[in-house]
Amino acid sequence: MGVVREASDAEENPELAAAIEEFASHSESEQERKLRYYLVKHPDLCKDFIKSFIERILPVVAEWDSRSKKQAEKGS
């Protein structure tokens, strides 16, 4: 049923259909495809997800990246 509903959503919403088509051509995992689909389909979810990413995840990734660069510099 999910696939049928997804197709129906795309027919009703040209923007959604365009986004699905744009991302369908890329080589990505099923999880990535689902994430992109739902972020386009539900803009409020997208805003919340991005806010959470910026506030919670990005600082951790930036710290990890900084440590990785420092380790690489020490190894050179």
VOGULUM-73056 format. One record per atom (N, C-alpha, C, O, CB): atom name; x, y, z. Coordinates in pm, whole numbers. Glycine has a CB too. Layout:
<sites>
<site><atom>CA</atom><x>X</x><y>Y</y><z>Z</z></site>
...
</sites>
This chain:
<sites>
<site><atom>N</atom><x>82</x><y>-119</y><z>0</z></site>
<site><atom>CA</atom><x>0</x><y>0</y><z>0</z></site>
<site><atom>C</atom><x>86</x><y>126</y><z>0</z></site>
<site><atom>O</atom><x>47</x><y>227</y><z>-59</z></site>
<site><atom>CB</atom><x>-93</x><y>0</y><z>120</z></site>
<site><atom>N</atom><x>202</x><y>122</y><z>64</z></site>
<site><atom>CA</atom><x>287</x><y>239</y><z>71</z></site>
<site><atom>C</atom><x>328</x><y>288</y><z>-67</z></site>
<site><atom>O</atom><x>332</x><y>408</y><z>-93</z></site>
<site><atom>CB</atom><x>408</x><y>210</y><z>153</z></site>
<site><atom>N</atom><x>360</x><y>194</y><z>-154</z></site>
<site><atom>CA</atom><x>403</x><y>232</y><z>-289</z></site>
<site><atom>C</atom><x>287</x><y>292</y><z>-366</z></site>
<site><atom>O</atom><x>305</x><y>389</y><z>-439</z></site>
<site><atom>CB</atom><x>460</x><y>110</y><z>-364</z></site>
<site><atom>N</atom><x>168</x><y>235</y><z>-350</z></site>
<site><atom>CA</atom><x>51</x><y>288</y><z>-418</z></site>
<site><atom>C</atom><x>23</x><y>429</y><z>-369</z></site>
<site><atom>O</atom><x>-4</x><y>519</y><z>-449</z></site>
<site><atom>CB</atom><x>-73</x><y>198</y><z>-395</z></site>
<site><atom>N</atom><x>29</x><y>449</y><z>-240</z></site>
<site><atom>CA</atom><x>4</x><y>581</y><z>-183</z></site>
<site><atom>C</atom><x>110</x><y>681</y><z>-229</z></site>
<site><atom>O</atom><x>77</x><y>795</y><z>-261</z></site>
<site><atom>CB</atom><x>0</x><y>574</y><z>-29</z></site>
<site><atom>N</atom><x>235</x><y>639</y><z>-233</z></site>
<site><atom>CA</atom><x>343</x><y>725</y><z>-277</z></site>
<site><atom>C</atom><x>318</x><y>771</y><z>-421</z></site>
<site><atom>O</atom><x>336</x><y>889</y><z>-452</z></site>
<site><atom>CB</atom><x>479</x><y>651</y><z>-267</z></site>
<site><atom>N</atom><x>277</x><y>682</y><z>-507</z></site>
<site><atom>CA</atom><x>248</x><y>718</y><z>-645</z></site>
<site><atom>C</atom><x>132</x><y>816</y><z>-652</z></site>
<site><atom>O</atom><x>134</x><y>911</y><z>-729</z></site>
<site><atom>CB</atom><x>218</x><y>593</y><z>-729</z></site>
<site><atom>N</atom><x>29</x><y>792</y><z>-571</z></site>
<site><atom>CA</atom><x>-87</x><y>879</y><z>-567</z></site>
<site><atom>C</atom><x>-47</x><y>1018</y><z>-518</z></site>
<site><atom>O</atom><x>-92</x><y>1118</y><z>-574</z></site>
<site><atom>CB</atom><x>-195</x><y>820</y><z>-477</z></site>
<site><atom>N</atom><x>37</x><y>1026</y><z>-415</z></site>
<site><atom>CA</atom><x>85</x><y>1155</y><z>-364</z></site>
<site><atom>C</atom><x>158</x><y>1231</y><z>-473</z></site>
<site><atom>O</atom><x>139</x><y>1352</y><z>-488</z></site>
<site><atom>CB</atom><x>177</x><y>1135</y><z>-243</z></site>
<site><atom>N</atom><x>241</x><y>1162</y><z>-548</z></site>
<site><atom>CA</atom><x>319</x><y>1226</y><z>-653</z></site>
<site><atom>C</atom><x>228</x><y>1279</y><z>-764</z></site>
<site><atom>O</atom><x>254</x><y>1386</y><z>-820</z></site>
<site><atom>CB</atom><x>421</x><y>1126</y><z>-711</z></site>
<site><atom>N</atom><x>124</x><y>1206</y><z>-796</z></site>
<site><atom>CA</atom><x>31</x><y>1252</y><z>-900</z></site>
<site><atom>C</atom><x>-43</x><y>1378</y><z>-855</z></site>
<site><atom>O</atom><x>-70</x><y>1465</y><z>-937</z></site>
<site><atom>CB</atom><x>-69</x><y>1141</y><z>-934</z></site>
<site><atom>N</atom><x>-74</x><y>1387</y><z>-728</z></site>
<site><atom>CA</atom><x>-148</x><y>1501</y><z>-675</z></site>
<site><atom>C</atom><x>-58</x><y>1622</y><z>-653</z></site>
<site><atom>O</atom><x>-108</x><y>1734</y><z>-647</z></site>
<site><atom>CB</atom><x>-215</x><y>1464</y><z>-544</z></site>
<site><atom>N</atom><x>72</x><y>1602</y><z>-643</z></site>
<site><atom>CA</atom><x>163</x><y>1709</y><z>-609</z></site>
<site><atom>C</atom><x>281</x><y>1710</y><z>-707</z></site>
<site><atom>O</atom><x>374</x><y>1631</y><z>-691</z></site>
<site><atom>CB</atom><x>213</x><y>1695</y><z>-464</z></site>
<site><atom>N</atom><x>278</x><y>1798</y><z>-807</z></site>
<site><atom>CA</atom><x>386</x><y>1800</y><z>-907</z></site>
<site><atom>C</atom><x>524</x><y>1828</y><z>-846</z></site>
<site><atom>O</atom><x>623</x><y>1773</y><z>-894</z></site>
<site><atom>CB</atom><x>356</x><y>1905</y><z>-1011</z></site>
<site><atom>N</atom><x>532</x><y>1911</y><z>-742</z></site>
<site><atom>CA</atom><x>661</x><y>1938</y><z>-678</z></site>
<site><atom>C</atom><x>718</x><y>1810</y><z>-617</z></site>
<site><atom>O</atom><x>838</x><y>1783</y><z>-629</z></site>
<site><atom>CB</atom><x>646</x><y>2045</y><z>-569</z></site>
<site><atom>N</atom><x>633</x><y>1733</y><z>-554</z></site>
<site><atom>CA</atom><x>676</x><y>1607</y><z>-495</z></site>
<site><atom>C</atom><x>723</x><y>1512</y><z>-604</z></site>
<site><atom>O</atom><x>826</x><y>1445</y><z>-589</z></site>
<site><atom>CB</atom><x>562</x><y>1543</y><z>-412</z></site>
<site><atom>N</atom><x>650</x><y>1506</y><z>-713</z></site>
<site><atom>CA</atom><x>688</x><y>1418</y><z>-824</z></site>
<site><atom>C</atom><x>824</x><y>1459</y><z>-880</z></site>
<site><atom>O</atom><x>906</x><y>1373</y><z>-911</z></site>
<site><atom>CB</atom><x>581</x><y>1421</y><z>-935</z></site>
<site><atom>N</atom><x>847</x><y>1589</y><z>-893</z></site>
<site><atom>CA</atom><x>975</x><y>1638</y><z>-945</z></site>
<site><atom>C</atom><x>1089</x><y>1604</y><z>-850</z></site>
<site><atom>O</atom><x>1197</x><y>1564</y><z>-894</z></site>
<site><atom>CB</atom><x>969</x><y>1791</y><z>-968</z></site>
<site><atom>N</atom><x>1066</x><y>1618</y><z>-721</z></site>
<site><atom>CA</atom><x>1170</x><y>1585</y><z>-622</z></site>
<site><atom>C</atom><x>1201</x><y>1436</y><z>-624</z></site>
<site><atom>O</atom><x>1317</x><y>1397</y><z>-616</z></site>
<site><atom>CB</atom><x>1127</x><y>1629</y><z>-481</z></site>
<site><atom>N</atom><x>1098</x><y>1354</y><z>-633</z></site>
<site><atom>CA</atom><x>1119</x><y>1210</y><z>-637</z></site>
<site><atom>C</atom><x>1201</x><y>1173</y><z>-761</z></site>
<site><atom>O</atom><x>1294</x><y>1094</y><z>-753</z></site>
<site><atom>CB</atom><x>983</x><y>1134</y><z>-637</z></site>
<site><atom>N</atom><x>1165</x><y>1232</y><z>-874</z></site>
<site><atom>CA</atom><x>1237</x><y>1203</y><z>-998</z></site>
<site><atom>C</atom><x>1382</x><y>1249</y><z>-990</z></site>
<site><atom>O</atom><x>1472</x><y>1179</y><z>-1037</z></site>
<site><atom>CB</atom><x>1167</x><y>1271</y><z>-1115</z></site>
<site><atom>N</atom><x>1404</x><y>1367</y><z>-931</z></site>
<site><atom>CA</atom><x>1540</x><y>1419</y><z>-920</z></site>
<site><atom>C</atom><x>1628</x><y>1326</y><z>-838</z></site>
<site><atom>O</atom><x>1742</x><y>1300</y><z>-876</z></site>
<site><atom>CB</atom><x>1538</x><y>1558</y><z>-857</z></site>
<site><atom>N</atom><x>1577</x><y>1277</y><z>-727</z></site>
<site><atom>CA</atom><x>1657</x><y>1195</y><z>-639</z></site>
<site><atom>C</atom><x>1659</x><y>1049</y><z>-679</z></site>
<site><atom>O</atom><x>1748</x><y>975</y><z>-636</z></site>
<site><atom>CB</atom><x>1608</x><y>1208</y><z>-499</z></site>
<site><atom>N</atom><x>1563</x><y>1006</y><z>-759</z></site>
<site><atom>CA</atom><x>1557</x><y>865</y><z>-799</z></site>
<site><atom>C</atom><x>1676</x><y>827</y><z>-886</z></site>
<site><atom>O</atom><x>1719</x><y>711</y><z>-886</z></site>
<site><atom>CB</atom><x>1426</x><y>838</y><z>-873</z></site>
<site><atom>N</atom><x>1729</x><y>923</y><z>-961</z></site>
<site><atom>CA</atom><x>1838</x><y>891</y><z>-1052</z></site>
<site><atom>C</atom><x>1972</x><y>875</y><z>-979</z></site>
<site><atom>O</atom><x>2066</x><y>821</y><z>-1036</z></site>
<site><atom>CB</atom><x>1850</x><y>998</y><z>-1157</z></site>
<site><atom>N</atom><x>1980</x><y>922</y><z>-857</z></site>
<site><atom>CA</atom><x>2105</x><y>911</y><z>-781</z></site>
<site><atom>C</atom><x>2118</x><y>773</y><z>-717</z></site>
<site><atom>O</atom><x>2019</x><y>710</y><z>-680</z></site>
<site><atom>CB</atom><x>2112</x><y>1021</y><z>-673</z></site>
<site><atom>N</atom><x>2240</x><y>730</y><z>-704</z></site>
<site><atom>CA</atom><x>2265</x><y>604</y><z>-636</z></site>
<site><atom>C</atom><x>2262</x><y>630</y><z>-486</z></site>
<site><atom>O</atom><x>2353</x><y>694</y><z>-432</z></site>
<site><atom>CB</atom><x>2402</x><y>541</y><z>-681</z></site>
<site><atom>N</atom><x>2159</x><y>582</y><z>-420</z></site>
<site><atom>CA</atom><x>2147</x><y>604</y><z>-277</z></site>
<site><atom>C</atom><x>2076</x><y>485</y><z>-214</z></site>
<site><atom>O</atom><x>2009</x><y>406</y><z>-281</z></site>
<site><atom>CB</atom><x>2071</x><y>735</y><z>-247</z></site>
<site><atom>N</atom><x>2091</x><y>474</y><z>-85</z></site>
<site><atom>CA</atom><x>2029</x><y>364</y><z>-14</z></site>
<site><atom>C</atom><x>1879</x><y>386</y><z>-1</z></site>
<site><atom>O</atom><x>1829</x><y>497</y><z>-22</z></site>
<site><atom>CB</atom><x>2093</x><y>346</y><z>125</z></site>
<site><atom>N</atom><x>1809</x><y>283</y><z>33</z></site>
<site><atom>CA</atom><x>1665</x><y>292</y><z>54</z></site>
<site><atom>C</atom><x>1634</x><y>390</y><z>167</z></site>
<site><atom>O</atom><x>1537</x><y>464</y><z>160</z></site>
<site><atom>CB</atom><x>1606</x><y>152</y><z>86</z></site>
<site><atom>N</atom><x>1716</x><y>390</y><z>271</z></site>
<site><atom>CA</atom><x>1694</x><y>482</y><z>383</z></site>
<site><atom>C</atom><x>1710</x><y>627</y><z>338</z></site>
<site><atom>O</atom><x>1632</x><y>713</y><z>378</z></site>
<site><atom>CB</atom><x>1792</x><y>450</y><z>497</z></site>
<site><atom>N</atom><x>1812</x><y>654</y><z>256</z></site>
<site><atom>CA</atom><x>1831</x><y>790</y><z>205</z></site>
<site><atom>C</atom><x>1714</x><y>834</y><z>118</z></site>
<site><atom>O</atom><x>1668</x><y>948</y><z>126</z></site>
<site><atom>CB</atom><x>1963</x><y>800</y><z>126</z></site>
<site><atom>N</atom><x>1667</x><y>743</y><z>35</z></site>
<site><atom>CA</atom><x>1553</x><y>774</y><z>-52</z></site>
<site><atom>C</atom><x>1429</x><y>807</y><z>32</z></site>
<site><atom>O</atom><x>1358</x><y>903</y><z>3</z></site>
<site><atom>CB</atom><x>1523</x><y>657</y><z>-147</z></site>
<site><atom>N</atom><x>1405</x><y>727</y><z>134</z></site>
<site><atom>CA</atom><x>1290</x><y>752</y><z>221</z></site>
<site><atom>C</atom><x>1303</x><y>885</y><z>295</z></site>
<site><atom>O</atom><x>1206</x><y>960</y><z>307</z></site>
<site><atom>CB</atom><x>1273</x><y>638</y><z>321</z></site>
<site><atom>N</atom><x>1423</x><y>914</y><z>344</z></site>
<site><atom>CA</atom><x>1445</x><y>1040</y><z>414</z></site>
<site><atom>C</atom><x>1414</x><y>1158</y><z>321</z></site>
<site><atom>O</atom><x>1342</x><y>1249</y><z>358</z></site>
<site><atom>CB</atom><x>1591</x><y>1049</y><z>466</z></site>
<site><atom>N</atom><x>1469</x><y>1155</y><z>200</z></site>
<site><atom>CA</atom><x>1445</x><y>1263</y><z>106</z></site>
<site><atom>C</atom><x>1297</x><y>1276</y><z>72</z></site>
<site><atom>O</atom><x>1243</x><y>1386</y><z>67</z></site>
<site><atom>CB</atom><x>1526</x><y>1242</y><z>-22</z></site>
<site><atom>N</atom><x>1232</x><y>1164</y><z>50</z></site>
<site><atom>CA</atom><x>1089</x><y>1164</y><z>15</z></site>
<site><atom>C</atom><x>1008</x><y>1232</y><z>124</z></site>
<site><atom>O</atom><x>927</x><y>1321</y><z>95</z></site>
<site><atom>CB</atom><x>1038</x><y>1020</y><z>-7</z></site>
<site><atom>N</atom><x>1028</x><y>1192</y><z>248</z></site>
<site><atom>CA</atom><x>946</x><y>1246</y><z>356</z></site>
<site><atom>C</atom><x>984</x><y>1390</y><z>390</z></site>
<site><atom>O</atom><x>898</x><y>1466</y><z>436</z></site>
<site><atom>CB</atom><x>959</x><y>1160</y><z>479</z></site>
<site><atom>N</atom><x>1108</x><y>1429</y><z>370</z></site>
<site><atom>CA</atom><x>1145</x><y>1569</y><z>394</z></site>
<site><atom>C</atom><x>1080</x><y>1660</y><z>290</z></site>
<site><atom>O</atom><x>1044</x><y>1774</y><z>321</z></site>
<site><atom>CB</atom><x>1298</x><y>1585</y><z>391</z></site>
<site><atom>N</atom><x>1066</x><y>1612</y><z>167</z></site>
<site><atom>CA</atom><x>998</x><y>1690</y><z>63</z></site>
<site><atom>C</atom><x>848</x><y>1688</y><z>85</z></site>
<site><atom>O</atom><x>780</x><y>1790</y><z>70</z></site>
<site><atom>CB</atom><x>1033</x><y>1637</y><z>-77</z></site>
<site><atom>N</atom><x>795</x><y>1572</y><z>121</z></site>
<site><atom>CA</atom><x>651</x><y>1557</y><z>137</z></site>
<site><atom>C</atom><x>598</x><y>1636</y><z>256</z></site>
<site><atom>O</atom><x>486</x><y>1687</y><z>252</z></site>
<site><atom>CB</atom><x>615</x><y>1410</y><z>152</z></site>
<site><atom>N</atom><x>678</x><y>1646</y><z>362</z></site>
<site><atom>CA</atom><x>634</x><y>1714</y><z>485</z></site>
<site><atom>C</atom><x>732</x><y>1826</y><z>520</z></site>
<site><atom>O</atom><x>827</x><y>1803</y><z>595</z></site>
<site><atom>CB</atom><x>622</x><y>1612</y><z>603</z></site>
<site><atom>N</atom><x>711</x><y>1947</y><z>466</z></site>
<site><atom>CA</atom><x>805</x><y>2057</y><z>489</z></site>
<site><atom>C</atom><x>827</x><y>2089</y><z>637</z></site>
<site><atom>O</atom><x>938</x><y>2126</y><z>676</z></site>
<site><atom>CB</atom><x>756</x><y>2180</y><z>418</z></site>
<site><atom>N</atom><x>724</x><y>2076</y><z>720</z></site>
<site><atom>CA</atom><x>742</x><y>2103</y><z>863</z></site>
<site><atom>C</atom><x>837</x><y>2003</y><z>926</z></site>
<site><atom>O</atom><x>918</x><y>2039</y><z>1011</z></site>
<site><atom>CB</atom><x>607</x><y>2100</y><z>936</z></site>
<site><atom>N</atom><x>827</x><y>1877</y><z>884</z></site>
<site><atom>CA</atom><x>920</x><y>1775</y><z>931</z></site>
<site><atom>C</atom><x>1062</x><y>1812</y><z>889</z></site>
<site><atom>O</atom><x>1157</x><y>1796</y><z>965</z></site>
<site><atom>CB</atom><x>882</x><y>1635</y><z>877</z></site>
<site><atom>N</atom><x>1075</x><y>1860</y><z>768</z></site>
<site><atom>CA</atom><x>1205</x><y>1901</y><z>716</z></site>
<site><atom>C</atom><x>1265</x><y>2011</y><z>803</z></site>
<site><atom>O</atom><x>1383</x><y>2003</y><z>839</z></site>
<site><atom>CB</atom><x>1193</x><y>1949</y><z>569</z></site>
<site><atom>N</atom><x>1187</x><y>2112</y><z>836</z></site>
<site><atom>CA</atom><x>1235</x><y>2221</y><z>920</z></site>
<site><atom>C</atom><x>1279</x><y>2170</y><z>1057</z></site>
<site><atom>O</atom><x>1385</x><y>2208</y><z>1107</z></site>
<site><atom>CB</atom><x>1126</x><y>2328</y><z>937</z></site>
<site><atom>N</atom><x>1197</x><y>2083</y><z>1117</z></site>
<site><atom>CA</atom><x>1232</x><y>2027</y><z>1247</z></site>
<site><atom>C</atom><x>1358</x><y>1942</y><z>1240</z></site>
<site><atom>O</atom><x>1443</x><y>1948</y><z>1329</z></site>
<site><atom>CB</atom><x>1116</x><y>1943</y><z>1302</z></site>
<site><atom>N</atom><x>1370</x><y>1863</y><z>1133</z></site>
<site><atom>CA</atom><x>1487</x><y>1777</y><z>1115</z></site>
<site><atom>C</atom><x>1614</x><y>1861</y><z>1102</z></site>
<site><atom>O</atom><x>1715</x><y>1832</y><z>1165</z></site>
<site><atom>CB</atom><x>1469</x><y>1686</y><z>992</z></site>
<site><atom>N</atom><x>1607</x><y>1964</y><z>1018</z></site>
<site><atom>CA</atom><x>1724</x><y>2049</y><z>998</z></site>
<site><atom>C</atom><x>1761</x><y>2122</y><z>1127</z></site>
<site><atom>O</atom><x>1879</x><y>2133</y><z>1161</z></site>
<site><atom>CB</atom><x>1698</x><y>2151</y><z>885</z></site>
<site><atom>N</atom><x>1661</x><y>2171</y><z>1199</z></site>
<site><atom>CA</atom><x>1687</x><y>2240</y><z>1326</z></site>
<site><atom>C</atom><x>1756</x><y>2144</y><z>1424</z></site>
<site><atom>O</atom><x>1854</x><y>2181</y><z>1489</z></site>
<site><atom>CB</atom><x>1555</x><y>2294</y><z>1387</z></site>
<site><atom>N</atom><x>1705</x><y>2024</y><z>1434</z></site>
<site><atom>CA</atom><x>1764</x><y>1924</y><z>1523</z></site>
<site><atom>C</atom><x>1906</x><y>1890</y><z>1479</z></site>
<site><atom>O</atom><x>1996</x><y>1877</y><z>1562</z></site>
<site><atom>CB</atom><x>1678</x><y>1798</y><z>1526</z></site>
<site><atom>N</atom><x>1926</x><y>1875</y><z>1348</z></site>
<site><atom>CA</atom><x>2060</x><y>1844</y><z>1295</z></site>
<site><atom>C</atom><x>2158</x><y>1955</y><z>1333</z></site>
<site><atom>O</atom><x>2267</x><y>1928</y><z>1382</z></site>
<site><atom>CB</atom><x>2055</x><y>1827</y><z>1141</z></site>
<site><atom>N</atom><x>2118</x><y>2079</y><z>1311</z></site>
<site><atom>CA</atom><x>2206</x><y>2192</y><z>1340</z></site>
<site><atom>C</atom><x>2236</x><y>2203</y><z>1488</z></site>
<site><atom>O</atom><x>2351</x><y>2228</y><z>1527</z></site>
<site><atom>CB</atom><x>2144</x><y>2322</y><z>1290</z></site>
<site><atom>N</atom><x>2136</x><y>2185</y><z>1571</z></site>
<site><atom>CA</atom><x>2153</x><y>2203</y><z>1716</z></site>
<site><atom>C</atom><x>2223</x><y>2085</y><z>1783</z></site>
<site><atom>O</atom><x>2301</x><y>2105</y><z>1876</z></site>
<site><atom>CB</atom><x>2019</x><y>2225</y><z>1781</z></site>
<site><atom>N</atom><x>2195</x><y>1964</y><z>1739</z></site>
<site><atom>CA</atom><x>2244</x><y>1845</y><z>1810</z></site>
<site><atom>C</atom><x>2356</x><y>1770</y><z>1739</z></site>
<site><atom>O</atom><x>2457</x><y>1735</y><z>1800</z></site>
<site><atom>CB</atom><x>2131</x><y>1751</y><z>1832</z></site>
<site><atom>N</atom><x>2338</x><y>1747</y><z>1612</z></site>
<site><atom>CA</atom><x>2430</x><y>1659</y><z>1540</z></site>
<site><atom>C</atom><x>2550</x><y>1735</y><z>1483</z></site>
<site><atom>O</atom><x>2663</x><y>1687</y><z>1492</z></site>
<site><atom>CB</atom><x>2356</x><y>1587</y><z>1427</z></site>
<site><atom>N</atom><x>2526</x><y>1852</y><z>1425</z></site>
<site><atom>CA</atom><x>2634</x><y>1927</y><z>1362</z></site>
<site><atom>C</atom><x>2749</x><y>1958</y><z>1457</z></site>
<site><atom>O</atom><x>2865</x><y>1944</y><z>1417</z></site>
<site><atom>CB</atom><x>2579</x><y>2055</y><z>1305</z></site>
<site><atom>N</atom><x>2723</x><y>2001</y><z>1581</z></site>
<site><atom>CA</atom><x>2836</x><y>2025</y><z>1671</z></site>
<site><atom>C</atom><x>2921</x><y>1900</y><z>1696</z></site>
<site><atom>O</atom><x>3043</x><y>1910</y><z>1707</z></site>
<site><atom>CB</atom><x>2786</x><y>2078</y><z>1802</z></site>
<site><atom>N</atom><x>2858</x><y>1785</y><z>1706</z></site>
<site><atom>CA</atom><x>2931</x><y>1660</y><z>1727</z></site>
<site><atom>C</atom><x>3015</x><y>1627</y><z>1603</z></site>
<site><atom>O</atom><x>3130</x><y>1587</y><z>1615</z></site>
<site><atom>CB</atom><x>2833</x><y>1544</y><z>1759</z></site>
<site><atom>N</atom><x>2956</x><y>1644</y><z>1485</z></site>
<site><atom>CA</atom><x>3028</x><y>1616</y><z>1361</z></site>
<site><atom>C</atom><x>3144</x><y>1714</y><z>1345</z></site>
<site><atom>O</atom><x>3253</x><y>1674</y><z>1304</z></site>
<site><atom>CB</atom><x>2933</x><y>1625</y><z>1240</z></site>
<site><atom>N</atom><x>3122</x><y>1841</y><z>1377</z></site>
<site><atom>CA</atom><x>3228</x><y>1942</y><z>1366</z></site>
<site><atom>C</atom><x>3344</x><y>1908</y><z>1461</z></site>
<site><atom>O</atom><x>3460</x><y>1923</y><z>1423</z></site>
<site><atom>CB</atom><x>3174</x><y>2083</y><z>1397</z></site>
<site><atom>N</atom><x>3313</x><y>1865</y><z>1581</z></site>
<site><atom>CA</atom><x>3417</x><y>1826</y><z>1678</z></site>
<site><atom>C</atom><x>3493</x><y>1705</y><z>1627</z></site>
<site><atom>O</atom><x>3616</x><y>1702</y><z>1633</z></site>
<site><atom>CB</atom><x>3355</x><y>1796</y><z>1817</z></site>
<site><atom>N</atom><x>3423</x><y>1606</y><z>1576</z></site>
<site><atom>CA</atom><x>3487</x><y>1487</y><z>1521</z></site>
<site><atom>C</atom><x>3578</x><y>1525</y><z>1404</z></site>
<site><atom>O</atom><x>3690</x><y>1476</y><z>1393</z></site>
<site><atom>CB</atom><x>3381</x><y>1384</y><z>1475</z></site>
<site><atom>N</atom><x>3527</x><y>1612</y><z>1317</z></site>
<site><atom>CA</atom><x>3606</x><y>1656</y><z>1201</z></site>
<site><atom>C</atom><x>3732</x><y>1730</y><z>1246</z></site>
<site><atom>O</atom><x>3840</x><y>1709</y><z>1190</z></site>
<site><atom>CB</atom><x>3522</x><y>1747</y><z>1110</z></site>
<site><atom>N</atom><x>3718</x><y>1814</y><z>1345</z></site>
<site><atom>CA</atom><x>3832</x><y>1889</y><z>1397</z></site>
<site><atom>C</atom><x>3938</x><y>1795</y><z>1455</z></site>
<site><atom>O</atom><x>4057</x><y>1812</y><z>1430</z></site>
<site><atom>CB</atom><x>3786</x><y>1989</y><z>1505</z></site>
<site><atom>N</atom><x>3894</x><y>1695</y><z>1533</z></site>
<site><atom>CA</atom><x>3988</x><y>1598</y><z>1589</z></site>
<site><atom>C</atom><x>4056</x><y>1517</y><z>1480</z></site>
<site><atom>O</atom><x>4176</x><y>1489</y><z>1489</z></site>
<site><atom>CB</atom><x>3916</x><y>1503</y><z>1686</z></site>
<site><atom>N</atom><x>3981</x><y>1481</y><z>1377</z></site>
<site><atom>CA</atom><x>4039</x><y>1404</y><z>1266</z></site>
<site><atom>C</atom><x>4147</x><y>1483</y><z>1194</z></site>
<site><atom>O</atom><x>4252</x><y>1429</y><z>1159</z></site>
<site><atom>CB</atom><x>3930</x><y>1363</y><z>1166</z></site>
<site><atom>N</atom><x>4121</x><y>1611</y><z>1172</z></site>
<site><atom>CA</atom><x>4220</x><y>1696</y><z>1106</z></site>
<site><atom>C</atom><x>4345</x><y>1712</y><z>1191</z></site>
<site><atom>O</atom><x>4457</x><y>1708</y><z>1139</z></site>
<site><atom>CB</atom><x>4161</x><y>1833</y><z>1075</z></site>
<site><atom>N</atom><x>4328</x><y>1729</y><z>1321</z></site>
<site><atom>CA</atom><x>4443</x><y>1742</y><z>1410</z></site>
<site><atom>C</atom><x>4527</x><y>1614</y><z>1411</z></site>
<site><atom>O</atom><x>4650</x><y>1621</y><z>1410</z></site>
<site><atom>CB</atom><x>4398</x><y>1775</y><z>1553</z></site>
<site><atom>N</atom><x>4461</x><y>1499</y><z>1412</z></site>
<site><atom>CA</atom><x>4532</x><y>1372</y><z>1409</z></site>
<site><atom>C</atom><x>4607</x><y>1356</y><z>1276</z></site>
<site><atom>O</atom><x>4720</x><y>1306</y><z>1274</z></site>
<site><atom>CB</atom><x>4433</x><y>1255</y><z>1429</z></site>
<site><atom>N</atom><x>4546</x><y>1398</y><z>1168</z></site>
<site><atom>CA</atom><x>4609</x><y>1388</y><z>1037</z></site>
<site><atom>C</atom><x>4733</x><y>1478</y><z>1030</z></site>
<site><atom>O</atom><x>4836</x><y>1441</y><z>973</z></site>
<site><atom>CB</atom><x>4509</x><y>1426</y><z>925</z></site>
<site><atom>N</atom><x>4723</x><y>1595</y><z>1089</z></site>
<site><atom>CA</atom><x>4837</x><y>1688</y><z>1090</z></site>
<site><atom>C</atom><x>4952</x><y>1632</y><z>1173</z></site>
<site><atom>O</atom><x>5069</x><y>1648</y><z>1136</z></site>
<site><atom>CB</atom><x>4794</x><y>1825</y><z>1145</z></site>
<site><atom>N</atom><x>4921</x><y>1568</y><z>1284</z></site>
<site><atom>CA</atom><x>5024</x><y>1507</y><z>1368</z></site>
<site><atom>C</atom><x>5093</x><y>1392</y><z>1296</z></site>
<site><atom>O</atom><x>5213</x><y>1371</y><z>1312</z></site>
<site><atom>CB</atom><x>4964</x><y>1458</y><z>1500</z></site>
<site><atom>N</atom><x>5018</x><y>1320</y><z>1217</z></site>
<site><atom>CA</atom><x>5071</x><y>1205</y><z>1145</z></site>
<site><atom>C</atom><x>5156</x><y>1243</y><z>1025</z></site>
<site><atom>O</atom><x>5234</x><y>1161</y><z>977</z></site>
<site><atom>CB</atom><x>4959</x><y>1117</y><z>1099</z></site>
<site><atom>N</atom><x>5143</x><y>1366</y><z>978</z></site>
<site><atom>CA</atom><x>5220</x><y>1409</y><z>859</z></site>
<site><atom>C</atom><x>5362</x><y>1447</y><z>890</z></site>
<site><atom>O</atom><x>5437</x><y>1484</y><z>800</z></site>
<site><atom>CB</atom><x>5154</x><y>1525</y><z>794</z></site>
</sites>
